[in-house]
Amino acid sequence: MHDLDGPRYLLRPDRDHRIALCVAVDGRTSVACNDRISFRFCDPETLRAGWFAFRTVHRRLEFADFTVHAED
């Protein structure tokens, strides 16, 4: 079980946070906030296509400098 609701993992209000979502072609996935990895997973049956979205239910968020890139 993953307990990600402790202070270490919660976003703090009125501060900038750098979020990195990384998905590699070999199935490795990670999520980091301010360079601290909070989640890692390796999917043995990697999806090769699909959709991505941010779930922002009842949140006041602003996204800045959002980029998507493919690594070689």
PDB file of N, H, CA, C and O in Angstrom:
ATOM      1  N   MET A   1       0.846  -1.187   0.000  1.00  0.00           N
ATOM      2  CA  MET A   1       0.000   0.000   0.000  1.00  0.00           C
ATOM      3  C   MET A   1       0.888   1.247   0.000  1.00  0.00           C
ATOM      4  O   MET A   1       1.912   1.288   0.682  1.00  0.00           O
ATOM      5  N   HIS A   2       0.494   2.243  -0.758  1.00  0.00           N
ATOM      6  H   HIS A   2      -0.338   2.209  -1.312  1.00  0.00           H
ATOM      7  CA  HIS A   2       1.249   3.482  -0.857  1.00  0.00           C
ATOM      8  C   HIS A   2       0.529   4.570  -0.076  1.00  0.00           C
ATOM      9  O   HIS A   2      -0.618   4.899  -0.381  1.00  0.00           O
ATOM     10  N   ASP A   3       1.188   5.126   0.922  1.00  0.00           N
ATOM     11  H   ASP A   3       2.120   4.860   1.169  1.00  0.00           H
ATOM     12  CA  ASP A   3       0.619   6.220   1.701  1.00  0.00           C
ATOM     13  C   ASP A   3       1.218   7.523   1.194  1.00  0.00           C
ATOM     14  O   ASP A   3       2.305   7.923   1.609  1.00  0.00           O
ATOM     15  N   LEU A   4       0.500   8.179   0.295  1.00  0.00           N
ATOM     16  H   LEU A   4      -0.383   7.854  -0.043  1.00  0.00           H
ATOM     17  CA  LEU A   4       1.018   9.409  -0.311  1.00  0.00           C
ATOM     18  C   LEU A   4       0.282  10.650   0.184  1.00  0.00           C
ATOM     19  O   LEU A   4       0.263  11.670  -0.506  1.00  0.00           O
ATOM     20  N   ASP A   5      -0.327  10.578   1.374  1.00  0.00           N
ATOM     21  H   ASP A   5      -0.312   9.749   1.934  1.00  0.00           H
ATOM     22  CA  ASP A   5      -1.024  11.762   1.860  1.00  0.00           C
ATOM     23  C   ASP A   5      -0.286  12.428   3.028  1.00  0.00           C
ATOM     24  O   ASP A   5      -0.835  13.316   3.681  1.00  0.00           O
ATOM     25  N   GLY A   6       0.936  12.010   3.289  1.00  0.00           N
ATOM     26  H   GLY A   6       1.382  11.289   2.759  1.00  0.00           H
ATOM     27  CA  GLY A   6       1.743  12.659   4.322  1.00  0.00           C
ATOM     28  C   GLY A   6       2.295  13.983   3.828  1.00  0.00           C
ATOM     29  O   GLY A   6       2.290  14.240   2.624  1.00  0.00           O
ATOM     30  N   PRO A   7       2.773  14.830   4.733  1.00  0.00           N
ATOM     31  CA  PRO A   7       3.283  16.155   4.361  1.00  0.00           C
ATOM     32  C   PRO A   7       4.375  16.115   3.291  1.00  0.00           C
ATOM     33  O   PRO A   7       4.513  17.050   2.502  1.00  0.00           O
ATOM     34  N   ARG A   8       5.137  15.045   3.270  1.00  0.00           N
ATOM     35  H   ARG A   8       5.025  14.286   3.911  1.00  0.00           H
ATOM     36  CA  ARG A   8       6.214  14.934   2.278  1.00  0.00           C
ATOM     37  C   ARG A   8       5.678  14.956   0.841  1.00  0.00           C
ATOM     38  O   ARG A   8       6.360  15.429  -0.068  1.00  0.00           O
ATOM     39  N   TYR A   9       4.465  14.449   0.637  1.00  0.00           N
ATOM     40  H   TYR A   9       3.910  14.065   1.375  1.00  0.00           H
ATOM     41  CA  TYR A   9       3.924  14.292  -0.710  1.00  0.00           C
ATOM     42  C   TYR A   9       2.871  15.337  -1.090  1.00  0.00           C
ATOM     43  O   TYR A   9       2.530  15.455  -2.267  1.00  0.00           O
ATOM     44  N   LEU A  10       2.363  16.076  -0.147  1.00  0.00           N
ATOM     45  H   LEU A  10       2.640  15.980   0.809  1.00  0.00           H
ATOM     46  CA  LEU A  10       1.306  17.043  -0.443  1.00  0.00           C
ATOM     47  C   LEU A  10       1.888  18.324  -1.042  1.00  0.00           C
ATOM     48  O   LEU A  10       2.944  18.796  -0.620  1.00  0.00           O
ATOM     49  N   LEU A  11       1.184  18.875  -2.027  1.00  0.00           N
ATOM     50  H   LEU A  11       0.327  18.491  -2.369  1.00  0.00           H
ATOM     51  CA  LEU A  11       1.585  20.162  -2.589  1.00  0.00           C
ATOM     52  C   LEU A  11       1.238  21.256  -1.605  1.00  0.00           C
ATOM     53  O   LEU A  11       0.167  21.240  -0.998  1.00  0.00           O
ATOM     54  N   ARG A  12       2.142  22.207  -1.446  1.00  0.00           N
ATOM     55  H   ARG A  12       3.012  22.220  -1.939  1.00  0.00           H
ATOM     56  CA  ARG A  12       1.916  23.295  -0.509  1.00  0.00           C
ATOM     57  C   ARG A  12       1.313  24.484  -1.249  1.00  0.00           C
ATOM     58  O   ARG A  12       1.745  24.799  -2.358  1.00  0.00           O
ATOM     59  N   PRO A  13       0.328  25.146  -0.659  1.00  0.00           N
ATOM     60  CA  PRO A  13      -0.325  26.266  -1.338  1.00  0.00           C
ATOM     61  C   PRO A  13       0.613  27.454  -1.517  1.00  0.00           C
ATOM     62  O   PRO A  13       1.551  27.660  -0.747  1.00  0.00           O
ATOM     63  N   ASP A  14       0.323  28.230  -2.565  1.00  0.00           N
ATOM     64  H   ASP A  14      -0.439  28.063  -3.190  1.00  0.00           H
ATOM     65  CA  ASP A  14       1.033  29.475  -2.861  1.00  0.00           C
ATOM     66  C   ASP A  14       2.530  29.281  -3.072  1.00  0.00           C
ATOM     67  O   ASP A  14       3.330  30.156  -2.739  1.00  0.00           O
ATOM     68  N   ARG A  15       2.899  28.142  -3.622  1.00  0.00           N
ATOM     69  H   ARG A  15       2.250  27.432  -3.893  1.00  0.00           H
ATOM     70  CA  ARG A  15       4.295  27.859  -3.951  1.00  0.00           C
ATOM     71  C   ARG A  15       4.359  27.224  -5.322  1.00  0.00           C
ATOM     72  O   ARG A  15       3.409  26.580  -5.768  1.00  0.00           O
ATOM     73  N   ASP A  16       5.478  27.410  -5.983  1.00  0.00           N
ATOM     74  H   ASP A  16       6.250  27.933  -5.620  1.00  0.00           H
ATOM     75  CA  ASP A  16       5.705  26.741  -7.263  1.00  0.00           C
ATOM     76  C   ASP A  16       6.229  25.331  -6.999  1.00  0.00           C
ATOM     77  O   ASP A  16       7.038  25.108  -6.099  1.00  0.00           O
ATOM     78  N   HIS A  17       5.756  24.402  -7.794  1.00  0.00           N
ATOM     79  H   HIS A  17       5.099  24.582  -8.525  1.00  0.00           H
ATOM     80  CA  HIS A  17       6.209  23.015  -7.705  1.00  0.00           C
ATOM     81  C   HIS A  17       6.604  22.551  -9.097  1.00  0.00           C
ATOM     82  O   HIS A  17       5.929  22.864 -10.078  1.00  0.00           O
ATOM     83  N   ARG A  18       7.679  21.816  -9.180  1.00  0.00           N
ATOM     84  H   ARG A  18       8.228  21.561  -8.383  1.00  0.00           H
ATOM     85  CA  ARG A  18       8.092  21.244 -10.459  1.00  0.00           C
ATOM     86  C   ARG A  18       7.721  19.759 -10.444  1.00  0.00           C
ATOM     87  O   ARG A  18       8.257  18.976  -9.660  1.00  0.00           O
ATOM     88  N   ILE A  19       6.797  19.395 -11.326  1.00  0.00           N
ATOM     89  H   ILE A  19       6.362  20.032 -11.963  1.00  0.00           H
ATOM     90  CA  ILE A  19       6.303  18.024 -11.414  1.00  0.00           C
ATOM     91  C   ILE A  19       6.887  17.389 -12.667  1.00  0.00           C
ATOM     92  O   ILE A  19       6.846  17.983 -13.744  1.00  0.00           O
ATOM     93  N   ALA A  20       7.425  16.191 -12.531  1.00  0.00           N
ATOM     94  H   ALA A  20       7.457  15.708 -11.656  1.00  0.00           H
ATOM     95  CA  ALA A  20       7.961  15.453 -13.671  1.00  0.00           C
ATOM     96  C   ALA A  20       7.281  14.097 -13.748  1.00  0.00           C
ATOM     97  O   ALA A  20       7.343  13.301 -12.810  1.00  0.00           O
ATOM     98  N   LEU A  21       6.637  13.846 -14.869  1.00  0.00           N
ATOM     99  H   LEU A  21       6.587  14.492 -15.631  1.00  0.00           H
ATOM    100  CA  LEU A  21       6.022  12.551 -15.155  1.00  0.00           C
ATOM    101  C   LEU A  21       6.834  11.919 -16.271  1.00  0.00           C
ATOM    102  O   LEU A  21       6.894  12.464 -17.373  1.00  0.00           O
ATOM    103  N   CYS A  22       7.448  10.803 -16.010  1.00  0.00           N
ATOM    104  H   CYS A  22       7.400  10.361 -15.115  1.00  0.00           H
ATOM    105  CA  CYS A  22       8.320  10.173 -17.003  1.00  0.00           C
ATOM    106  C   CYS A  22       7.825   8.768 -17.315  1.00  0.00           C
ATOM    107  O   CYS A  22       7.602   7.953 -16.419  1.00  0.00           O
ATOM    108  N   VAL A  23       7.659   8.506 -18.603  1.00  0.00           N
ATOM    109  H   VAL A  23       7.840   9.168 -19.330  1.00  0.00           H
ATOM    110  CA  VAL A  23       7.263   7.171 -19.064  1.00  0.00           C
ATOM    111  C   VAL A  23       8.230   6.781 -20.167  1.00  0.00           C
ATOM    112  O   VAL A  23       8.315   7.455 -21.194  1.00  0.00           O
ATOM    113  N   ALA A  24       8.953   5.705 -19.959  1.00  0.00           N
ATOM    114  H   ALA A  24       8.885   5.157 -19.125  1.00  0.00           H
ATOM    115  CA  ALA A  24       9.940   5.237 -20.929  1.00  0.00           C
ATOM    116  C   ALA A  24       9.335   4.143 -21.804  1.00  0.00           C
ATOM    117  O   ALA A  24       8.361   3.497 -21.419  1.00  0.00           O
ATOM    118  N   VAL A  25       9.915   3.944 -22.973  1.00  0.00           N
ATOM    119  H   VAL A  25      10.707   4.468 -23.285  1.00  0.00           H
ATOM    120  CA  VAL A  25       9.384   2.945 -23.906  1.00  0.00           C
ATOM    121  C   VAL A  25       9.488   1.525 -23.357  1.00  0.00           C
ATOM    122  O   VAL A  25       8.781   0.629 -23.819  1.00  0.00           O
ATOM    123  N   ASP A  26      10.362   1.313 -22.378  1.00  0.00           N
ATOM    124  H   ASP A  26      10.937   2.040 -22.002  1.00  0.00           H
ATOM    125  CA  ASP A  26      10.489  -0.031 -21.801  1.00  0.00           C
ATOM    126  C   ASP A  26       9.528  -0.266 -20.644  1.00  0.00           C
ATOM    127  O   ASP A  26       9.606  -1.304 -19.986  1.00  0.00           O
ATOM    128  N   GLY A  27       8.615   0.684 -20.378  1.00  0.00           N
ATOM    129  H   GLY A  27       8.553   1.527 -20.912  1.00  0.00           H
ATOM    130  CA  GLY A  27       7.593   0.499 -19.358  1.00  0.00           C
ATOM    131  C   GLY A  27       7.895   1.134 -18.018  1.00  0.00           C
ATOM    132  O   GLY A  27       7.058   1.089 -17.116  1.00  0.00           O
ATOM    133  N   ARG A  28       9.079   1.728 -17.862  1.00  0.00           N
ATOM    134  H   ARG A  28       9.759   1.765 -18.594  1.00  0.00           H
ATOM    135  CA  ARG A  28       9.399   2.394 -16.597  1.00  0.00           C
ATOM    136  C   ARG A  28       8.635   3.713 -16.494  1.00  0.00           C
ATOM    137  O   ARG A  28       8.654   4.528 -17.416  1.00  0.00           O
ATOM    138  N   THR A  29       7.971   3.908 -15.371  1.00  0.00           N
ATOM    139  H   THR A  29       7.956   3.246 -14.622  1.00  0.00           H
ATOM    140  CA  THR A  29       7.189   5.113 -15.126  1.00  0.00           C
ATOM    141  C   THR A  29       7.573   5.678 -13.767  1.00  0.00           C
ATOM    142  O   THR A  29       7.765   4.927 -12.811  1.00  0.00           O
ATOM    143  N   SER A  30       7.686   6.999 -13.677  1.00  0.00           N
ATOM    144  H   SER A  30       7.530   7.610 -14.453  1.00  0.00           H
ATOM    145  CA  SER A  30       7.956   7.630 -12.391  1.00  0.00           C
ATOM    146  C   SER A  30       7.275   8.993 -12.327  1.00  0.00           C
ATOM    147  O   SER A  30       7.025   9.639 -13.344  1.00  0.00           O
ATOM    148  N   VAL A  31       6.985   9.404 -11.098  1.00  0.00           N
ATOM    149  H   VAL A  31       7.188   8.879 -10.271  1.00  0.00           H
ATOM    150  CA  VAL A  31       6.420  10.721 -10.828  1.00  0.00           C
ATOM    151  C   VAL A  31       7.291  11.357  -9.757  1.00  0.00           C
ATOM    152  O   VAL A  31       7.576  10.743  -8.729  1.00  0.00           O
ATOM    153  N   ALA A  32       7.712  12.594 -10.004  1.00  0.00           N
ATOM    154  H   ALA A  32       7.480  13.093 -10.839  1.00  0.00           H
ATOM    155  CA  ALA A  32       8.541  13.310  -9.035  1.00  0.00           C
ATOM    156  C   ALA A  32       7.996  14.715  -8.844  1.00  0.00           C
ATOM    157  O   ALA A  32       7.475  15.330  -9.774  1.00  0.00           O
ATOM    158  N   CYS A  33       8.126  15.206  -7.630  1.00  0.00           N
ATOM    159  H   CYS A  33       8.549  14.706  -6.874  1.00  0.00           H
ATOM    160  CA  CYS A  33       7.772  16.584  -7.305  1.00  0.00           C
ATOM    161  C   CYS A  33       9.002  17.238  -6.703  1.00  0.00           C
ATOM    162  O   CYS A  33       9.533  16.778  -5.692  1.00  0.00           O
ATOM    163  N   ASN A  34       9.450  18.319  -7.336  1.00  0.00           N
ATOM    164  H   ASN A  34       9.019  18.693  -8.157  1.00  0.00           H
ATOM    165  CA  ASN A  34      10.645  19.033  -6.871  1.00  0.00           C
ATOM    166  C   ASN A  34      11.828  18.075  -6.708  1.00  0.00           C
ATOM    167  O   ASN A  34      12.548  18.112  -5.710  1.00  0.00           O
ATOM    168  N   ASP A  35      12.005  17.226  -7.707  1.00  0.00           N
ATOM    169  H   ASP A  35      11.420  17.196  -8.518  1.00  0.00           H
ATOM    170  CA  ASP A  35      13.122  16.269  -7.788  1.00  0.00           C
ATOM    171  C   ASP A  35      13.057  15.128  -6.774  1.00  0.00           C
ATOM    172  O   ASP A  35      14.029  14.385  -6.636  1.00  0.00           O
ATOM    173  N   ARG A  36      11.953  14.970  -6.068  1.00  0.00           N
ATOM    174  H   ARG A  36      11.163  15.573  -6.180  1.00  0.00           H
ATOM    175  CA  ARG A  36      11.788  13.874  -5.116  1.00  0.00           C
ATOM    176  C   ARG A  36      10.796  12.867  -5.715  1.00  0.00           C
ATOM    177  O   ARG A  36       9.618  13.177  -5.895  1.00  0.00           O
ATOM    178  N   ILE A  37      11.282  11.676  -6.016  1.00  0.00           N
ATOM    179  H   ILE A  37      12.238  11.424  -5.869  1.00  0.00           H
ATOM    180  CA  ILE A  37      10.422  10.659  -6.628  1.00  0.00           C
ATOM    181  C   ILE A  37       9.422  10.139  -5.603  1.00  0.00           C
ATOM    182  O   ILE A  37       9.796   9.724  -4.506  1.00  0.00           O
ATOM    183  N   SER A  38       8.139  10.169  -5.981  1.00  0.00           N
ATOM    184  H   SER A  38       7.836  10.506  -6.872  1.00  0.00           H
ATOM    185  CA  SER A  38       7.099   9.678  -5.082  1.00  0.00           C
ATOM    186  C   SER A  38       6.459   8.391  -5.581  1.00  0.00           C
ATOM    187  O   SER A  38       5.719   7.736  -4.847  1.00  0.00           O
ATOM    188  N   PHE A  39       6.744   8.024  -6.835  1.00  0.00           N
ATOM    189  H   PHE A  39       7.345   8.556  -7.432  1.00  0.00           H
ATOM    190  CA  PHE A  39       6.121   6.833  -7.395  1.00  0.00           C
ATOM    191  C   PHE A  39       7.011   6.279  -8.499  1.00  0.00           C
ATOM    192  O   PHE A  39       7.527   7.024  -9.332  1.00  0.00           O
ATOM    193  N   ARG A  40       7.183   4.965  -8.493  1.00  0.00           N
ATOM    194  H   ARG A  40       6.764   4.359  -7.816  1.00  0.00           H
ATOM    195  CA  ARG A  40       7.891   4.261  -9.573  1.00  0.00           C
ATOM    196  C   ARG A  40       7.155   2.972  -9.877  1.00  0.00           C
ATOM    197  O   ARG A  40       6.624   2.312  -8.984  1.00  0.00           O
ATOM    198  N   PHE A  41       7.135   2.626 -11.159  1.00  0.00           N
ATOM    199  H   PHE A  41       7.568   3.162 -11.884  1.00  0.00           H
ATOM    200  CA  PHE A  41       6.474   1.397 -11.577  1.00  0.00           C
ATOM    201  C   PHE A  41       7.085   0.955 -12.895  1.00  0.00           C
ATOM    202  O   PHE A  41       7.451   1.788 -13.725  1.00  0.00           O
ATOM    203  N   CYS A  42       7.196  -0.348 -13.090  1.00  0.00           N
ATOM    204  H   CYS A  42       6.898  -1.025 -12.416  1.00  0.00           H
ATOM    205  CA  CYS A  42       7.645  -0.873 -14.366  1.00  0.00           C
ATOM    206  C   CYS A  42       6.558  -1.800 -14.894  1.00  0.00           C
ATOM    207  O   CYS A  42       6.280  -2.842 -14.300  1.00  0.00           O
ATOM    208  N   ASP A  43       5.952  -1.421 -16.000  1.00  0.00           N
ATOM    209  H   ASP A  43       6.178  -0.575 -16.483  1.00  0.00           H
ATOM    210  CA  ASP A  43       4.858  -2.186 -16.598  1.00  0.00           C
ATOM    211  C   ASP A  43       5.430  -3.167 -17.614  1.00  0.00           C
ATOM    212  O   ASP A  43       6.019  -2.745 -18.610  1.00  0.00           O
ATOM    213  N   PRO A  44       5.268  -4.463 -17.383  1.00  0.00           N
ATOM    214  CA  PRO A  44       5.814  -5.446 -18.319  1.00  0.00           C
ATOM    215  C   PRO A  44       5.071  -5.470 -19.660  1.00  0.00           C
ATOM    216  O   PRO A  44       5.589  -5.997 -20.645  1.00  0.00           O
ATOM    217  N   GLU A  45       3.856  -4.901 -19.700  1.00  0.00           N
ATOM    218  H   GLU A  45       3.435  -4.474 -18.900  1.00  0.00           H
ATOM    219  CA  GLU A  45       3.075  -4.845 -20.940  1.00  0.00           C
ATOM    220  C   GLU A  45       2.800  -3.380 -21.276  1.00  0.00           C
ATOM    221  O   GLU A  45       1.670  -2.905 -21.165  1.00  0.00           O
ATOM    222  N   THR A  46       3.831  -2.689 -21.679  1.00  0.00           N
ATOM    223  H   THR A  46       4.749  -3.074 -21.770  1.00  0.00           H
ATOM    224  CA  THR A  46       3.763  -1.249 -21.916  1.00  0.00           C
ATOM    225  C   THR A  46       2.772  -0.892 -23.008  1.00  0.00           C
ATOM    226  O   THR A  46       2.742  -1.519 -24.066  1.00  0.00           O
ATOM    227  N   LEU A  47       1.955   0.130 -22.740  1.00  0.00           N
ATOM    228  H   LEU A  47       1.978   0.640 -21.880  1.00  0.00           H
ATOM    229  CA  LEU A  47       1.051   0.663 -23.759  1.00  0.00           C
ATOM    230  C   LEU A  47       1.860   1.467 -24.767  1.00  0.00           C
ATOM    231  O   LEU A  47       2.781   2.189 -24.383  1.00  0.00           O
ATOM    232  N   ARG A  48       1.540   1.356 -26.019  1.00  0.00           N
ATOM    233  H   ARG A  48       0.792   0.769 -26.331  1.00  0.00           H
ATOM    234  CA  ARG A  48       2.261   2.085 -27.068  1.00  0.00           C
ATOM    235  C   ARG A  48       1.487   3.290 -27.592  1.00  0.00           C
ATOM    236  O   ARG A  48       2.013   4.066 -28.389  1.00  0.00           O
ATOM    237  N   ALA A  49       0.243   3.450 -27.151  1.00  0.00           N
ATOM    238  H   ALA A  49      -0.184   2.819 -26.503  1.00  0.00           H
ATOM    239  CA  ALA A  49      -0.570   4.596 -27.566  1.00  0.00           C
ATOM    240  C   ALA A  49      -1.613   4.852 -26.488  1.00  0.00           C
ATOM    241  O   ALA A  49      -1.907   3.975 -25.677  1.00  0.00           O
ATOM    242  N   GLY A  50      -2.166   6.049 -26.485  1.00  0.00           N
ATOM    243  H   GLY A  50      -1.927   6.762 -27.145  1.00  0.00           H
ATOM    244  CA  GLY A  50      -3.207   6.353 -25.514  1.00  0.00           C
ATOM    245  C   GLY A  50      -3.321   7.839 -25.265  1.00  0.00           C
ATOM    246  O   GLY A  50      -2.796   8.652 -26.025  1.00  0.00           O
ATOM    247  N   TRP A  51      -4.009   8.185 -24.200  1.00  0.00           N
ATOM    248  H   TRP A  51      -4.435   7.524 -23.583  1.00  0.00           H
ATOM    249  CA  TRP A  51      -4.282   9.573 -23.853  1.00  0.00           C
ATOM    250  C   TRP A  51      -3.691   9.885 -22.490  1.00  0.00           C
ATOM    251  O   TRP A  51      -3.406   8.989 -21.696  1.00  0.00           O
ATOM    252  N   PHE A  52      -3.512  11.180 -22.236  1.00  0.00           N
ATOM    253  H   PHE A  52      -3.743  11.908 -22.881  1.00  0.00           H
ATOM    254  CA  PHE A  52      -2.991  11.663 -20.965  1.00  0.00           C
ATOM    255  C   PHE A  52      -3.833  12.855 -20.542  1.00  0.00           C
ATOM    256  O   PHE A  52      -4.242  13.649 -21.389  1.00  0.00           O
ATOM    257  N   ALA A  53      -4.102  12.996 -19.238  1.00  0.00           N
ATOM    258  H   ALA A  53      -3.771  12.350 -18.551  1.00  0.00           H
ATOM    259  CA  ALA A  53      -4.884  14.135 -18.753  1.00  0.00           C
ATOM    260  C   ALA A  53      -4.485  14.463 -17.317  1.00  0.00           C
ATOM    261  O   ALA A  53      -3.946  13.621 -16.600  1.00  0.00           O
ATOM    262  N   PHE A  54      -4.761  15.697 -16.916  1.00  0.00           N
ATOM    263  H   PHE A  54      -5.199  16.381 -17.499  1.00  0.00           H
ATOM    264  CA  PHE A  54      -4.622  16.105 -15.527  1.00  0.00           C
ATOM    265  C   PHE A  54      -6.002  16.094 -14.895  1.00  0.00           C
ATOM    266  O   PHE A  54      -6.950  16.637 -15.462  1.00  0.00           O
ATOM    267  N   ARG A  55      -6.123  15.486 -13.732  1.00  0.00           N
ATOM    268  H   ARG A  55      -5.353  15.045 -13.271  1.00  0.00           H
ATOM    269  CA  ARG A  55      -7.395  15.509 -13.000  1.00  0.00           C
ATOM    270  C   ARG A  55      -7.299  16.635 -11.977  1.00  0.00           C
ATOM    271  O   ARG A  55      -6.482  16.583 -11.058  1.00  0.00           O
ATOM    272  N   THR A  56      -8.136  17.645 -12.144  1.00  0.00           N
ATOM    273  H   THR A  56      -8.800  17.687 -12.891  1.00  0.00           H
ATOM    274  CA  THR A  56      -8.058  18.841 -11.315  1.00  0.00           C
ATOM    275  C   THR A  56      -9.404  19.159 -10.678  1.00  0.00           C
ATOM    276  O   THR A  56      -9.821  20.317 -10.666  1.00  0.00           O
ATOM    277  N   VAL A  57     -10.075  18.169 -10.160  1.00  0.00           N
ATOM    278  H   VAL A  57      -9.736  17.228 -10.170  1.00  0.00           H
ATOM    279  CA  VAL A  57     -11.399  18.345  -9.577  1.00  0.00           C
ATOM    280  C   VAL A  57     -11.331  19.247  -8.345  1.00  0.00           C
ATOM    281  O   VAL A  57     -10.596  18.962  -7.400  1.00  0.00           O
ATOM    282  N   HIS A  58     -12.094  20.326  -8.362  1.00  0.00           N
ATOM    283  H   HIS A  58     -12.691  20.557  -9.131  1.00  0.00           H
ATOM    284  CA  HIS A  58     -12.193  21.273  -7.241  1.00  0.00           C
ATOM    285  C   HIS A  58     -10.829  21.816  -6.803  1.00  0.00           C
ATOM    286  O   HIS A  58     -10.586  21.992  -5.609  1.00  0.00           O
ATOM    287  N   ARG A  59      -9.961  22.076  -7.743  1.00  0.00           N
ATOM    288  H   ARG A  59     -10.158  21.933  -8.713  1.00  0.00           H
ATOM    289  CA  ARG A  59      -8.638  22.610  -7.435  1.00  0.00           C
ATOM    290  C   ARG A  59      -8.408  23.895  -8.222  1.00  0.00           C
ATOM    291  O   ARG A  59      -8.906  24.053  -9.337  1.00  0.00           O
ATOM    292  N   ARG A  60      -7.665  24.785  -7.639  1.00  0.00           N
ATOM    293  H   ARG A  60      -7.261  24.656  -6.733  1.00  0.00           H
ATOM    294  CA  ARG A  60      -7.265  26.009  -8.323  1.00  0.00           C
ATOM    295  C   ARG A  60      -5.791  25.864  -8.663  1.00  0.00           C
ATOM    296  O   ARG A  60      -4.926  26.087  -7.817  1.00  0.00           O
ATOM    297  N   LEU A  61      -5.513  25.493  -9.890  1.00  0.00           N
ATOM    298  H   LEU A  61      -6.216  25.311 -10.577  1.00  0.00           H
ATOM    299  CA  LEU A  61      -4.150  25.252 -10.333  1.00  0.00           C
ATOM    300  C   LEU A  61      -3.812  26.124 -11.519  1.00  0.00           C
ATOM    301  O   LEU A  61      -4.687  26.520 -12.290  1.00  0.00           O
ATOM    302  N   GLU A  62      -2.557  26.413 -11.653  1.00  0.00           N
ATOM    303  H   GLU A  62      -1.846  26.092 -11.028  1.00  0.00           H
ATOM    304  CA  GLU A  62      -2.064  27.119 -12.832  1.00  0.00           C
ATOM    305  C   GLU A  62      -0.858  26.343 -13.346  1.00  0.00           C
ATOM    306  O   GLU A  62       0.076  26.057 -12.596  1.00  0.00           O
ATOM    307  N   PHE A  63      -0.889  26.005 -14.629  1.00  0.00           N
ATOM    308  H   PHE A  63      -1.647  26.237 -15.238  1.00  0.00           H
ATOM    309  CA  PHE A  63       0.218  25.304 -15.256  1.00  0.00           C
ATOM    310  C   PHE A  63       1.050  26.306 -16.038  1.00  0.00           C
ATOM    311  O   PHE A  63       0.514  27.104 -16.808  1.00  0.00           O
ATOM    312  N   ALA A  64       2.347  26.264 -15.842  1.00  0.00           N
ATOM    313  H   ALA A  64       2.782  25.616 -15.217  1.00  0.00           H
ATOM    314  CA  ALA A  64       3.258  27.153 -16.557  1.00  0.00           C
ATOM    315  C   ALA A  64       4.434  26.331 -17.062  1.00  0.00           C
ATOM    316  O   ALA A  64       4.850  25.362 -16.427  1.00  0.00           O
ATOM    317  N   ASP A  65       4.955  26.725 -18.197  1.00  0.00           N
ATOM    318  H   ASP A  65       4.617  27.512 -18.713  1.00  0.00           H
ATOM    319  CA  ASP A  65       6.121  26.047 -18.781  1.00  0.00           C
ATOM    320  C   ASP A  65       5.901  24.553 -18.939  1.00  0.00           C
ATOM    321  O   ASP A  65       6.796  23.759 -18.650  1.00  0.00           O
ATOM    322  N   PHE A  66       4.736  24.170 -19.388  1.00  0.00           N
ATOM    323  H   PHE A  66       4.008  24.815 -19.623  1.00  0.00           H
ATOM    324  CA  PHE A  66       4.406  22.760 -19.598  1.00  0.00           C
ATOM    325  C   PHE A  66       5.005  22.301 -20.922  1.00  0.00           C
ATOM    326  O   PHE A  66       4.778  22.920 -21.962  1.00  0.00           O
ATOM    327  N   THR A  67       5.764  21.222 -20.879  1.00  0.00           N
ATOM    328  H   THR A  67       5.948  20.719 -20.034  1.00  0.00           H
ATOM    329  CA  THR A  67       6.361  20.696 -22.093  1.00  0.00           C
ATOM    330  C   THR A  67       6.207  19.177 -22.125  1.00  0.00           C
ATOM    331  O   THR A  67       6.118  18.513 -21.092  1.00  0.00           O
ATOM    332  N   VAL A  68       6.180  18.659 -23.343  1.00  0.00           N
ATOM    333  H   VAL A  68       6.252  19.198 -24.182  1.00  0.00           H
ATOM    334  CA  VAL A  68       6.184  17.218 -23.576  1.00  0.00           C
ATOM    335  C   VAL A  68       7.293  16.956 -24.565  1.00  0.00           C
ATOM    336  O   VAL A  68       7.395  17.637 -25.585  1.00  0.00           O
ATOM    337  N   HIS A  69       8.129  15.969 -24.272  1.00  0.00           N
ATOM    338  H   HIS A  69       8.045  15.415 -23.443  1.00  0.00           H
ATOM    339  CA  HIS A  69       9.191  15.652 -25.217  1.00  0.00           C
ATOM    340  C   HIS A  69       9.483  14.169 -25.205  1.00  0.00           C
ATOM    341  O   HIS A  69       9.222  13.471 -24.225  1.00  0.00           O
ATOM    342  N   ALA A  70      10.018  13.710 -26.291  1.00  0.00           N
ATOM    343  H   ALA A  70      10.231  14.277 -27.087  1.00  0.00           H
ATOM    344  CA  ALA A  70      10.423  12.309 -26.420  1.00  0.00           C
ATOM    345  C   ALA A  70      11.933  12.220 -26.278  1.00  0.00           C
ATOM    346  O   ALA A  70      12.679  13.012 -26.854  1.00  0.00           O
ATOM    347  N   GLU A  71      12.358  11.253 -25.511  1.00  0.00           N
ATOM    348  H   GLU A  71      11.752  10.609 -25.043  1.00  0.00           H
ATOM    349  CA  GLU A  71      13.789  11.035 -25.357  1.00  0.00           C
ATOM    350  C   GLU A  71      14.228   9.919 -26.286  1.00  0.00           C
ATOM    351  O   GLU A  71      13.464   8.993 -26.557  1.00  0.00           O
ATOM    352  N   ASP A  72      15.434  10.003 -26.764  1.00  0.00           N
ATOM    353  H   ASP A  72      16.055  10.755 -26.544  1.00  0.00           H
ATOM    354  CA  ASP A  72      15.981   8.975 -27.653  1.00  0.00           C
ATOM    355  C   ASP A  72      16.366   7.734 -26.877  1.00  0.00           C
ATOM    356  O   ASP A  72      16.845   6.763 -27.464  1.00  0.00           O
TER     357      ASP A  72
END
